[in-house]
Amino acid sequence: MDGAELQAVVRLKAEGLPAVVWEQPFGPEWEVYKVRGKVFALLTALRASPVVILKSDPGEAVALREAYPEITPGYHMNKRHWITLAPGGALEEELVEDLVDESYRLVVAKLPRRQRPVDTATFGVRAPQGRVGG
């Protein structure tokens, strides 16, 4: 997936999530997606290459960085809780969408319960593959 495709997948996924707002508070070179005022996705370019920065569970972030050379610690963010996705071979659309969902869920989970636009216990959980109806 090239950089333009990577950012397009993130934009489409983020814009479809409940209570999401798109802003450019750091200038036109940064796109920021927020839920209830809290950042969960940033899009920019590093050394002229489009990248995406997402929140991640610290343990999951380590595993992702070990599995994918395109995933590195979060640029200009807490390196333990954020990851940067760069264009590259192994990243697939479904993985990127799942990472956006997880970033959103992690941020929503920290909101006061009455402000949460989704139930974080069930949000983003994919139905098991296989037969329907037993």
Buried (B, 14 or more C-beta within 10 A) or exposed (E): BEBEBBBBBBBEBBEEBEBBEEEEEEEEEBBBBBBBEBBBBBBBEBEEEBBBBBBBBEEEBBEBBEEBEBBBBBBEBEBEBBBBBBBBEEBEBEBBBBBBBBBBBBBBEEBEEEEBBBEBEEBBEEEEEEEEEE
